[in-house]
């Protein structure tokens, strides 16, 4: 794998049906032992390692604190790899080095929110791909999401956080929460510092740091279809269960897998782990669920990481 004629990674190709977890060491050896005509002035190992059968693909970045293969829906874009190779550290390294002492020390903030943020950041530091926050109704789940989104952007360099909701009116409420959220160490409102987009069309704002969308609109974008306004206002849970059809997606060059660093699924007990599952698993992103009443399926989807 070359960027500007310079080697940056390895793709270990296997036949369909091959167990990819058994070839991670093999791609690692190739990355360390390049032929001289490719190595040039390169020192050390190549950072980007892929294993793929053409149906299933795994990836890891050797620059992470504890490199670990993760499944991908598709390969990353060359321009994304070019950007990553120019960065001094990785997202997972920045997450592992986030400051643990922060303004959410319990002063003026409900203890459950402090506990949720601390637990979530510990999960990120351990590079766990999915996490579930269970908070009682009225405890401030969206406010908590505003707080940890700010920390992810400021301290971990998150480029885009996606906040998924079940219907458009919940998205409007979330947008208002972000607009009113006061940055604890700054005093300004969130939207005075960072752009927040509430999707009302299928066009993403390239400078938005937080994107708010219904899951049905996100699905329509991946399908390359326009979404009728009335469908955005209806519950995604109810519309999905009405026909009991799994929402399948295919790769969309306009919305690549690396579009979002983090995805927050609000009220995630409402079938996101079932009929809408492929929409979430399309992206190479950390998944965070918010709910007051997680069922066994939801807890299973988030790998029992509550």
ZADO-1210 file (C-alpha; in nm, 4 decimals, padded with zeros to 6 digits):
<atoms>
<atom x="00.0000" y="00.0000" z="00.0000" code="UNK" pos="1"/>
<atom x="00.1604" y="00.3259" z="-00.1198" code="UNK" pos="2"/>
<atom x="00.0861" y="00.6942" z="-00.0593" code="UNK" pos="3"/>
<atom x="00.2796" y="00.9340" z="-00.2853" code="UNK" pos="4"/>
<atom x="00.4923" y="00.6335" z="-00.3903" code="UNK" pos="5"/>
<atom x="00.5938" y="00.5673" z="-00.0317" code="UNK" pos="6"/>
<atom x="00.4923" y="00.2476" z="00.1538" code="UNK" pos="7"/>
<atom x="00.2514" y="00.3042" z="00.4433" code="UNK" pos="8"/>
<atom x="00.0778" y="-00.0283" z="00.4891" code="UNK" pos="9"/>
<atom x="00.0199" y="-00.3932" z="00.4075" code="UNK" pos="10"/>
<atom x="-00.2887" y="-00.5709" z="00.2768" code="UNK" pos="11"/>
<atom x="-00.2816" y="-00.9435" z="00.3477" code="UNK" pos="12"/>
<atom x="-00.5339" y="-01.1017" z="00.1096" code="UNK" pos="13"/>
<atom x="-00.7000" y="-01.4354" z="00.1818" code="UNK" pos="14"/>
<atom x="-00.9706" y="-01.6430" z="00.0197" code="UNK" pos="15"/>
<atom x="-01.3306" y="-01.5947" z="00.1269" code="UNK" pos="16"/>
<atom x="-01.4093" y="-01.7932" z="00.4392" code="UNK" pos="17"/>
<atom x="-01.0556" y="-01.7702" z="00.5796" code="UNK" pos="18"/>
<atom x="-01.0335" y="-01.6889" z="00.9514" code="UNK" pos="19"/>
<atom x="-00.8640" y="-01.3486" z="00.9478" code="UNK" pos="20"/>
<atom x="-00.7811" y="-01.3423" z="01.3179" code="UNK" pos="21"/>
<atom x="-00.5171" y="-01.6070" z="01.2471" code="UNK" pos="22"/>
<atom x="-00.3206" y="-01.3965" z="00.9973" code="UNK" pos="23"/>
<atom x="-00.2567" y="-01.0790" z="01.1989" code="UNK" pos="24"/>
<atom x="00.0959" y="-01.1970" z="01.2825" code="UNK" pos="25"/>
<atom x="00.1595" y="-01.2651" z="00.9152" code="UNK" pos="26"/>
<atom x="00.0750" y="-00.9108" z="00.8027" code="UNK" pos="27"/>
<atom x="00.2845" y="-00.7816" z="01.0925" code="UNK" pos="28"/>
<atom x="00.5896" y="-00.9762" z="00.9715" code="UNK" pos="29"/>
<atom x="00.5493" y="-00.8420" z="00.6192" code="UNK" pos="30"/>
<atom x="00.5269" y="-00.4865" z="00.7534" code="UNK" pos="31"/>
<atom x="00.8570" y="-00.5280" z="00.9360" code="UNK" pos="32"/>
<atom x="01.0436" y="-00.7033" z="00.6537" code="UNK" pos="33"/>
<atom x="00.9850" y="-00.5033" z="00.3385" code="UNK" pos="34"/>
<atom x="01.2024" y="-00.5663" z="00.0323" code="UNK" pos="35"/>
<atom x="01.4860" y="-00.3177" z="00.0000" code="UNK" pos="36"/>
<atom x="01.3437" y="-00.1632" z="-00.3179" code="UNK" pos="37"/>
<atom x="01.0321" y="-00.0632" z="-00.1200" code="UNK" pos="38"/>
<atom x="01.1877" y="00.0249" z="00.2115" code="UNK" pos="39"/>
<atom x="01.4043" y="00.3150" z="00.0929" code="UNK" pos="40"/>
<atom x="01.4724" y="00.5415" z="00.3919" code="UNK" pos="41"/>
<atom x="01.1912" y="00.3908" z="00.5968" code="UNK" pos="42"/>
<atom x="01.2808" y="00.2843" z="00.9510" code="UNK" pos="43"/>
<atom x="01.0716" y="00.0585" z="01.1722" code="UNK" pos="44"/>
<atom x="00.7445" y="-00.1045" z="01.0728" code="UNK" pos="45"/>
<atom x="00.4638" y="00.0162" z="00.8481" code="UNK" pos="46"/>
<atom x="00.1719" y="00.1604" z="01.0468" code="UNK" pos="47"/>
<atom x="-00.1390" y="00.0460" z="00.8572" code="UNK" pos="48"/>
<atom x="-00.2104" y="-00.3266" z="00.8490" code="UNK" pos="49"/>
<atom x="-00.5112" y="-00.4804" z="00.6769" code="UNK" pos="50"/>
<atom x="-00.6249" y="-00.8389" z="00.6382" code="UNK" pos="51"/>
<atom x="-00.9094" y="-00.9017" z="00.3960" code="UNK" pos="52"/>
<atom x="-01.1009" y="-01.1747" z="00.2169" code="UNK" pos="53"/>
<atom x="-01.2856" y="-00.9222" z="00.0013" code="UNK" pos="54"/>
<atom x="-01.5933" y="-00.9918" z="00.2122" code="UNK" pos="55"/>
<atom x="-01.4461" y="-00.9398" z="00.5573" code="UNK" pos="56"/>
<atom x="-01.1747" y="-00.6852" z="00.6412" code="UNK" pos="57"/>
<atom x="-00.9700" y="-00.6206" z="00.9553" code="UNK" pos="58"/>
<atom x="-00.7431" y="-00.3241" z="01.0301" code="UNK" pos="59"/>
<atom x="-00.5006" y="-00.2049" z="01.2943" code="UNK" pos="60"/>
<atom x="-00.2672" y="00.0909" z="01.3347" code="UNK" pos="61"/>
<atom x="00.0693" y="-00.0134" z="01.4761" code="UNK" pos="62"/>
<atom x="00.1155" y="00.3354" z="01.6240" code="UNK" pos="63"/>
<atom x="-00.1672" y="00.2818" z="01.8758" code="UNK" pos="64"/>
<atom x="-00.0637" y="00.2197" z="02.2386" code="UNK" pos="65"/>
<atom x="-00.1944" y="-00.1375" z="02.2185" code="UNK" pos="66"/>
<atom x="-00.2484" y="-00.2196" z="01.8495" code="UNK" pos="67"/>
<atom x="-00.5608" y="-00.4296" z="01.8072" code="UNK" pos="68"/>
<atom x="-00.7340" y="-00.5460" z="01.4891" code="UNK" pos="69"/>
<atom x="-01.0896" y="-00.4292" z="01.4354" code="UNK" pos="70"/>
<atom x="-01.3440" y="-00.5180" z="01.1666" code="UNK" pos="71"/>
<atom x="-01.4160" y="-00.2665" z="00.8917" code="UNK" pos="72"/>
<atom x="-01.7037" y="-00.2364" z="00.6469" code="UNK" pos="73"/>
<atom x="-01.4561" y="-00.1268" z="00.3771" code="UNK" pos="74"/>
<atom x="-01.1049" y="00.0106" z="00.3333" code="UNK" pos="75"/>
<atom x="-01.0172" y="00.3644" z="00.4408" code="UNK" pos="76"/>
<atom x="-00.9707" y="00.6252" z="00.1681" code="UNK" pos="77"/>
<atom x="-00.6109" y="00.6988" z="00.0543" code="UNK" pos="78"/>
<atom x="-00.6519" y="01.0659" z="00.1527" code="UNK" pos="79"/>
<atom x="-00.7477" y="00.9571" z="00.5050" code="UNK" pos="80"/>
<atom x="-00.4360" y="00.7429" z="00.5365" code="UNK" pos="81"/>
<atom x="-00.2272" y="01.0315" z="00.4023" code="UNK" pos="82"/>
<atom x="-00.3703" y="01.2569" z="00.6730" code="UNK" pos="83"/>
<atom x="-00.3146" y="00.9991" z="00.9474" code="UNK" pos="84"/>
<atom x="00.0445" y="00.9336" z="00.8427" code="UNK" pos="85"/>
<atom x="00.1152" y="01.3059" z="00.8848" code="UNK" pos="86"/>
<atom x="-00.0162" y="01.3180" z="01.2422" code="UNK" pos="87"/>
<atom x="00.2198" y="01.2798" z="01.5364" code="UNK" pos="88"/>
<atom x="-00.0180" y="01.0513" z="01.7273" code="UNK" pos="89"/>
<atom x="-00.3386" y="00.8513" z="01.6812" code="UNK" pos="90"/>
<atom x="-00.6906" y="00.8927" z="01.8148" code="UNK" pos="91"/>
<atom x="-00.6522" y="00.5901" z="02.0407" code="UNK" pos="92"/>
<atom x="-00.3251" y="00.7239" z="02.1803" code="UNK" pos="93"/>
<atom x="-00.4875" y="01.0595" z="02.2526" code="UNK" pos="94"/>
<atom x="-00.7767" y="00.8819" z="02.4255" code="UNK" pos="95"/>
<atom x="-00.5320" y="00.6873" z="02.6417" code="UNK" pos="96"/>
<atom x="-00.3591" y="01.0104" z="02.7424" code="UNK" pos="97"/>
<atom x="-00.6663" y="01.2241" z="02.8164" code="UNK" pos="98"/>
<atom x="-00.6381" y="01.4100" z="03.1482" code="UNK" pos="99"/>
<atom x="-00.8389" y="01.2292" z="03.4132" code="UNK" pos="100"/>
<atom x="-00.8770" y="01.5325" z="03.6382" code="UNK" pos="101"/>
<atom x="-01.1272" y="01.7658" z="03.4796" code="UNK" pos="102"/>
<atom x="-01.3894" y="02.0279" z="03.5729" code="UNK" pos="103"/>
<atom x="-01.6582" y="01.7646" z="03.6285" code="UNK" pos="104"/>
<atom x="-01.5540" y="01.7100" z="03.9893" code="UNK" pos="105"/>
<atom x="-01.9065" y="01.7036" z="04.1273" code="UNK" pos="106"/>
<atom x="-01.9332" y="02.0773" z="04.1928" code="UNK" pos="107"/>
<atom x="-02.2643" y="02.1840" z="04.0456" code="UNK" pos="108"/>
<atom x="-02.2838" y="01.8627" z="03.8435" code="UNK" pos="109"/>
<atom x="-02.4901" y="01.5597" z="03.9376" code="UNK" pos="110"/>
<atom x="-02.2745" y="01.2716" z="04.0618" code="UNK" pos="111"/>
<atom x="-02.4227" y="01.0281" z="03.8102" code="UNK" pos="112"/>
<atom x="-02.2944" y="01.2425" z="03.5226" code="UNK" pos="113"/>
<atom x="-01.9456" y="01.2586" z="03.6718" code="UNK" pos="114"/>
<atom x="-01.9484" y="00.8810" z="03.7150" code="UNK" pos="115"/>
<atom x="-02.0717" y="00.8267" z="03.3588" code="UNK" pos="116"/>
<atom x="-01.8048" y="01.0504" z="03.2036" code="UNK" pos="117"/>
<atom x="-01.5260" y="00.8963" z="03.4125" code="UNK" pos="118"/>
<atom x="-01.6376" y="00.5438" z="03.3251" code="UNK" pos="119"/>
<atom x="-01.6682" y="00.6255" z="02.9561" code="UNK" pos="120"/>
<atom x="-01.3223" y="00.7799" z="02.9400" code="UNK" pos="121"/>
<atom x="-01.1761" y="00.4754" z="03.1125" code="UNK" pos="122"/>
<atom x="-01.3432" y="00.2611" z="02.8475" code="UNK" pos="123"/>
<atom x="-01.1942" y="00.4784" z="02.5714" code="UNK" pos="124"/>
<atom x="-00.8486" y="00.4613" z="02.7297" code="UNK" pos="125"/>
<atom x="-00.8749" y="00.0831" z="02.7092" code="UNK" pos="126"/>
<atom x="-00.9787" y="00.1173" z="02.3411" code="UNK" pos="127"/>
<atom x="-01.3055" y="-00.0677" z="02.3930" code="UNK" pos="128"/>
<atom x="-01.5057" y="-00.0098" z="02.0736" code="UNK" pos="129"/>
<atom x="-01.8520" y="00.0057" z="02.2336" code="UNK" pos="130"/>
<atom x="-01.9829" y="00.1460" z="02.5610" code="UNK" pos="131"/>
<atom x="-02.3293" y="00.1770" z="02.7132" code="UNK" pos="132"/>
<atom x="-02.4333" y="00.4515" z="02.9536" code="UNK" pos="133"/>
<atom x="-02.7391" y="00.3688" z="03.1630" code="UNK" pos="134"/>
<atom x="-02.8925" y="00.6707" z="03.3355" code="UNK" pos="135"/>
<atom x="-03.2387" y="00.7177" z="03.4806" code="UNK" pos="136"/>
<atom x="-03.4919" y="00.9244" z="03.2911" code="UNK" pos="137"/>
<atom x="-03.4438" y="01.2910" z="03.3807" code="UNK" pos="138"/>
<atom x="-03.0842" y="01.2422" z="03.4972" code="UNK" pos="139"/>
<atom x="-02.9474" y="01.4353" z="03.2002" code="UNK" pos="140"/>
<atom x="-02.8263" y="01.1888" z="02.9366" code="UNK" pos="141"/>
<atom x="-02.8085" y="01.4504" z="02.6602" code="UNK" pos="142"/>
<atom x="-02.6326" y="01.6978" z="02.8890" code="UNK" pos="143"/>
<atom x="-02.3822" y="01.4256" z="02.9731" code="UNK" pos="144"/>
<atom x="-02.3327" y="01.3651" z="02.6007" code="UNK" pos="145"/>
<atom x="-02.2646" y="01.7372" z="02.5488" code="UNK" pos="146"/>
<atom x="-02.0020" y="01.7249" z="02.8230" code="UNK" pos="147"/>
<atom x="-01.8105" y="01.4206" z="02.7033" code="UNK" pos="148"/>
<atom x="-01.8384" y="01.5327" z="02.3372" code="UNK" pos="149"/>
<atom x="-01.6648" y="01.8555" z="02.4343" code="UNK" pos="150"/>
<atom x="-01.3875" y="01.6644" z="02.6084" code="UNK" pos="151"/>
<atom x="-01.3443" y="01.4300" z="02.3118" code="UNK" pos="152"/>
<atom x="-01.3113" y="01.7233" z="02.0742" code="UNK" pos="153"/>
<atom x="-01.0801" y="01.9286" z="02.2954" code="UNK" pos="154"/>
<atom x="-00.8558" y="01.6611" z="02.4456" code="UNK" pos="155"/>
<atom x="-00.8717" y="01.3740" z="02.1948" code="UNK" pos="156"/>
<atom x="-00.9012" y="01.5772" z="01.8759" code="UNK" pos="157"/>
<atom x="-01.2289" y="01.4160" z="01.7669" code="UNK" pos="158"/>
<atom x="-01.3121" y="01.5463" z="01.4196" code="UNK" pos="159"/>
<atom x="-01.6822" y="01.4645" z="01.4106" code="UNK" pos="160"/>
<atom x="-01.9204" y="01.3257" z="01.6716" code="UNK" pos="161"/>
<atom x="-02.2527" y="01.1877" z="01.5469" code="UNK" pos="162"/>
<atom x="-02.5561" y="01.2099" z="01.7761" code="UNK" pos="163"/>
<atom x="-02.8253" y="00.9699" z="01.6520" code="UNK" pos="164"/>
<atom x="-03.1889" y="01.0085" z="01.7500" code="UNK" pos="165"/>
<atom x="-03.5105" y="00.8178" z="01.6829" code="UNK" pos="166"/>
<atom x="-03.7063" y="01.1060" z="01.5263" code="UNK" pos="167"/>
<atom x="-03.6495" y="01.4645" z="01.4187" code="UNK" pos="168"/>
<atom x="-03.8100" y="01.6392" z="01.7164" code="UNK" pos="169"/>
<atom x="-03.5635" y="01.4618" z="01.9497" code="UNK" pos="170"/>
<atom x="-03.2863" y="01.5916" z="01.7254" code="UNK" pos="171"/>
<atom x="-03.4142" y="01.9463" z="01.7657" code="UNK" pos="172"/>
<atom x="-03.4161" y="01.9010" z="02.1425" code="UNK" pos="173"/>
<atom x="-03.0587" y="01.7696" z="02.1354" code="UNK" pos="174"/>
<atom x="-02.9512" y="02.0619" z="01.9172" code="UNK" pos="175"/>
<atom x="-03.0942" y="02.3023" z="02.1755" code="UNK" pos="176"/>
<atom x="-02.9000" y="02.1221" z="02.4523" code="UNK" pos="177"/>
<atom x="-02.5734" y="02.1693" z="02.2618" code="UNK" pos="178"/>
<atom x="-02.6565" y="02.5343" z="02.1931" code="UNK" pos="179"/>
<atom x="-02.7192" y="02.5996" z="02.5639" code="UNK" pos="180"/>
<atom x="-02.4314" y="02.3919" z="02.7009" code="UNK" pos="181"/>
<atom x="-02.1708" y="02.6124" z="02.8704" code="UNK" pos="182"/>
<atom x="-01.8126" y="02.4920" z="02.8383" code="UNK" pos="183"/>
<atom x="-01.6908" y="02.4334" z="03.1974" code="UNK" pos="184"/>
<atom x="-01.3398" y="02.5703" z="03.1495" code="UNK" pos="185"/>
<atom x="-01.4268" y="02.8432" z="02.9022" code="UNK" pos="186"/>
<atom x="-01.7599" y="03.0036" z="02.9912" code="UNK" pos="187"/>
<atom x="-01.8783" y="03.0226" z="02.6308" code="UNK" pos="188"/>
<atom x="-02.1615" y="02.8215" z="02.4784" code="UNK" pos="189"/>
<atom x="-02.0727" y="02.5039" z="02.2880" code="UNK" pos="190"/>
<atom x="-02.1950" y="02.6438" z="01.9558" code="UNK" pos="191"/>
<atom x="-01.9913" y="02.9608" z="02.0019" code="UNK" pos="192"/>
<atom x="-01.6797" y="02.7473" z="01.9732" code="UNK" pos="193"/>
<atom x="-01.7803" y="02.4460" z="01.7619" code="UNK" pos="194"/>
<atom x="-02.0178" y="02.4015" z="01.4708" code="UNK" pos="195"/>
<atom x="-02.3164" y="02.1743" z="01.5373" code="UNK" pos="196"/>
<atom x="-02.5303" y="02.0566" z="01.2456" code="UNK" pos="197"/>
<atom x="-02.8827" y="01.9196" z="01.2793" code="UNK" pos="198"/>
<atom x="-02.9329" y="01.7331" z="00.9533" code="UNK" pos="199"/>
<atom x="-03.2476" y="01.8372" z="00.7690" code="UNK" pos="200"/>
<atom x="-03.1103" y="01.7286" z="00.4307" code="UNK" pos="201"/>
<atom x="-02.8633" y="01.4680" z="00.3052" code="UNK" pos="202"/>
<atom x="-02.5680" y="01.7084" z="00.2934" code="UNK" pos="203"/>
<atom x="-02.3058" y="01.6960" z="00.5669" code="UNK" pos="204"/>
<atom x="-02.1371" y="02.0152" z="00.6873" code="UNK" pos="205"/>
<atom x="-01.7634" y="01.9565" z="00.6397" code="UNK" pos="206"/>
<atom x="-01.6714" y="02.1806" z="00.9364" code="UNK" pos="207"/>
<atom x="-01.9308" y="02.0522" z="01.1865" code="UNK" pos="208"/>
<atom x="-01.7758" y="01.8937" z="01.4935" code="UNK" pos="209"/>
<atom x="-02.1115" y="01.7498" z="01.6077" code="UNK" pos="210"/>
<atom x="-02.3737" y="01.6171" z="01.3674" code="UNK" pos="211"/>
<atom x="-02.7259" y="01.5374" z="01.4858" code="UNK" pos="212"/>
<atom x="-02.9369" y="01.3058" z="01.2729" code="UNK" pos="213"/>
<atom x="-03.2146" y="01.0506" z="01.2791" code="UNK" pos="214"/>
<atom x="-03.0993" y="00.7002" z="01.2018" code="UNK" pos="215"/>
<atom x="-03.3458" y="00.6829" z="00.9110" code="UNK" pos="216"/>
<atom x="-03.1871" y="00.9902" z="00.7488" code="UNK" pos="217"/>
<atom x="-02.8408" y="00.8429" z="00.7899" code="UNK" pos="218"/>
<atom x="-02.9658" y="00.5245" z="00.6260" code="UNK" pos="219"/>
<atom x="-03.1099" y="00.7210" z="00.3332" code="UNK" pos="220"/>
<atom x="-02.7743" y="00.8950" z="00.2854" code="UNK" pos="221"/>
<atom x="-02.5902" y="00.5629" z="00.2684" code="UNK" pos="222"/>
<atom x="-02.8458" y="00.4415" z="00.0158" code="UNK" pos="223"/>
<atom x="-02.8087" y="00.7569" z="-00.1937" code="UNK" pos="224"/>
<atom x="-03.1786" y="00.8321" z="-00.1521" code="UNK" pos="225"/>
<atom x="-03.3688" y="01.1403" z="-00.0426" code="UNK" pos="226"/>
<atom x="-03.5720" y="01.1036" z="00.2763" code="UNK" pos="227"/>
<atom x="-03.9295" y="01.2260" z="00.2844" code="UNK" pos="228"/>
<atom x="-03.9740" y="01.4867" z="00.5573" code="UNK" pos="229"/>
<atom x="-04.2611" y="01.2979" z="00.7193" code="UNK" pos="230"/>
<atom x="-04.0393" y="00.9892" z="00.7596" code="UNK" pos="231"/>
<atom x="-03.7831" y="01.1981" z="00.9475" code="UNK" pos="232"/>
<atom x="-04.0556" y="01.3050" z="01.1900" code="UNK" pos="233"/>
<atom x="-04.1730" y="00.9495" z="01.2509" code="UNK" pos="234"/>
<atom x="-04.0060" y="00.7113" z="01.4944" code="UNK" pos="235"/>
<atom x="-03.7295" y="00.5102" z="01.3308" code="UNK" pos="236"/>
<atom x="-03.8016" y="00.2304" z="01.5753" code="UNK" pos="237"/>
<atom x="-04.1669" y="00.2131" z="01.4803" code="UNK" pos="238"/>
<atom x="-04.1071" y="00.2370" z="01.1047" code="UNK" pos="239"/>
<atom x="-03.8456" y="-00.0389" z="01.1197" code="UNK" pos="240"/>
<atom x="-04.0535" y="-00.2761" z="01.3283" code="UNK" pos="241"/>
<atom x="-04.3599" y="-00.2163" z="01.1083" code="UNK" pos="242"/>
<atom x="-04.2054" y="-00.4127" z="00.8228" code="UNK" pos="243"/>
<atom x="-03.9444" y="-00.6014" z="01.0318" code="UNK" pos="244"/>
<atom x="-03.6875" y="-00.5528" z="00.7550" code="UNK" pos="245"/>
<atom x="-03.3160" y="-00.5307" z="00.8332" code="UNK" pos="246"/>
<atom x="-03.1714" y="-00.2089" z="00.6867" code="UNK" pos="247"/>
<atom x="-02.8826" y="-00.3191" z="00.4649" code="UNK" pos="248"/>
<atom x="-02.6263" y="-00.0693" z="00.3392" code="UNK" pos="249"/>
<atom x="-02.3516" y="-00.0582" z="00.0792" code="UNK" pos="250"/>
<atom x="-02.0375" y="00.1528" z="00.0562" code="UNK" pos="251"/>
<atom x="-02.0987" y="00.5171" z="-00.0334" code="UNK" pos="252"/>
<atom x="-01.7980" y="00.7209" z="-00.1487" code="UNK" pos="253"/>
<atom x="-01.9746" y="01.0397" z="-00.0399" code="UNK" pos="254"/>
<atom x="-02.0060" y="00.9107" z="00.3177" code="UNK" pos="255"/>
<atom x="-01.6949" y="00.6975" z="00.3790" code="UNK" pos="256"/>
<atom x="-01.6530" y="00.4740" z="00.6823" code="UNK" pos="257"/>
<atom x="-01.4228" y="00.7252" z="00.8552" code="UNK" pos="258"/>
<atom x="-01.6766" y="01.0118" z="00.8438" code="UNK" pos="259"/>
<atom x="-01.7339" y="00.9972" z="01.2212" code="UNK" pos="260"/>
<atom x="-01.4944" y="00.9242" z="01.5080" code="UNK" pos="261"/>
<atom x="-01.7717" y="00.8657" z="01.7639" code="UNK" pos="262"/>
<atom x="-02.1384" y="00.7730" z="01.7320" code="UNK" pos="263"/>
<atom x="-02.3783" y="00.8385" z="02.0200" code="UNK" pos="264"/>
<atom x="-02.7031" y="00.6420" z="01.9915" code="UNK" pos="265"/>
<atom x="-02.9741" y="00.8064" z="02.2016" code="UNK" pos="266"/>
<atom x="-03.2469" y="00.5795" z="02.3449" code="UNK" pos="267"/>
<atom x="-03.0448" y="00.2884" z="02.2097" code="UNK" pos="268"/>
<atom x="-03.2793" y="00.0241" z="02.3522" code="UNK" pos="269"/>
<atom x="-03.5159" y="00.1008" z="02.0618" code="UNK" pos="270"/>
<atom x="-03.3818" y="-00.1568" z="01.8121" code="UNK" pos="271"/>
<atom x="-03.0603" y="00.0124" z="01.6944" code="UNK" pos="272"/>
<atom x="-02.8802" y="-00.3134" z="01.7706" code="UNK" pos="273"/>
<atom x="-03.1243" y="-00.5129" z="01.5581" code="UNK" pos="274"/>
<atom x="-03.2908" y="-00.3836" z="01.2398" code="UNK" pos="275"/>
<atom x="-03.0653" y="-00.0747" z="01.2106" code="UNK" pos="276"/>
<atom x="-02.7467" y="-00.2584" z="01.3066" code="UNK" pos="277"/>
<atom x="-02.5724" y="-00.2319" z="00.9680" code="UNK" pos="278"/>
<atom x="-02.6091" y="00.1468" z="00.9666" code="UNK" pos="279"/>
<atom x="-02.4057" y="00.1705" z="01.2877" code="UNK" pos="280"/>
<atom x="-02.1513" y="-00.0940" z="01.1941" code="UNK" pos="281"/>
<atom x="-02.0837" y="00.0755" z="00.8603" code="UNK" pos="282"/>
<atom x="-01.8675" y="00.3403" z="01.0286" code="UNK" pos="283"/>
<atom x="-01.5186" y="00.2954" z="01.1729" code="UNK" pos="284"/>
<atom x="-01.6180" y="00.4718" z="01.4933" code="UNK" pos="285"/>
<atom x="-01.6518" y="00.4205" z="01.8673" code="UNK" pos="286"/>
<atom x="-02.0151" y="00.3491" z="01.9585" code="UNK" pos="287"/>
<atom x="-02.1764" y="00.4955" z="02.2729" code="UNK" pos="288"/>
<atom x="-02.5293" y="00.4042" z="02.3731" code="UNK" pos="289"/>
<atom x="-02.7549" y="00.6126" z="02.5999" code="UNK" pos="290"/>
<atom x="-03.0588" y="00.4593" z="02.7672" code="UNK" pos="291"/>
<atom x="-03.2508" y="00.4352" z="03.0918" code="UNK" pos="292"/>
<atom x="-03.3800" y="00.0839" z="03.0252" code="UNK" pos="293"/>
<atom x="-03.1301" y="-00.1395" z="02.8438" code="UNK" pos="294"/>
<atom x="-03.2535" y="-00.4859" z="02.7514" code="UNK" pos="295"/>
<atom x="-03.0382" y="-00.7961" z="02.7124" code="UNK" pos="296"/>
<atom x="-03.0007" y="-00.7403" z="02.3382" code="UNK" pos="297"/>
<atom x="-02.8812" y="-00.3838" z="02.3823" code="UNK" pos="298"/>
<atom x="-02.6337" y="-00.4851" z="02.6525" code="UNK" pos="299"/>
<atom x="-02.5095" y="-00.7635" z="02.4252" code="UNK" pos="300"/>
<atom x="-02.4664" y="-00.5241" z="02.1327" code="UNK" pos="301"/>
<atom x="-02.2432" y="-00.3041" z="02.3500" code="UNK" pos="302"/>
<atom x="-02.0331" y="-00.6057" z="02.4549" code="UNK" pos="303"/>
<atom x="-02.1629" y="-00.5950" z="02.8145" code="UNK" pos="304"/>
<atom x="-01.9548" y="-00.2797" z="02.8605" code="UNK" pos="305"/>
<atom x="-02.1909" y="-00.0738" z="03.0802" code="UNK" pos="306"/>
</atoms>
